[in-house]
Amino acid sequence: MFKFLCFRKMTTEEKRKLGVGLSTLSSEDLNKALEIIAEDNPGFQATDEVVDLDLDAQSESTLWKLKFFVKRALENQGKNSARKADDNLKRKREIICEALVKSAAKKRNKKLPVS
């Protein structure tokens, strides 16, 4: 059985946003995006450090696959960034608490001079 999917034409603004999204991907996710392009476009070569990508030359199905991939990848990057920020904040709190405990212990152990 054949599945026929019809994709509406992506607007210029959507393509612009897709380009911005692609430029903010991690290198790992960018490689995956280039693989998506290569799947539908066997002549596409992404072996150079700098790749020229003409979004207007891509099929609508490729553009939509990229859009959905970029959306998921950026959401995951955002979640990971938030998690890292939360972990950093927890670690800073731990360091401050440890410093306060050490300072309090030093004050307790410090002998006052006898007059």
QUIUR-V920432 format. One record per helix or strand. SS is the DSSP state (@ for helix, = for strand). FROM is the first residue (numbers start at 1). TO is the last residue. Records with the same first field share a line. If there is no record, write none. Layout:
# QUIUR-V920432
SS->FROM-TO  FROM-TO
This chain:
# QUIUR-V920432
@->12-23  27-40  55-57  60-109
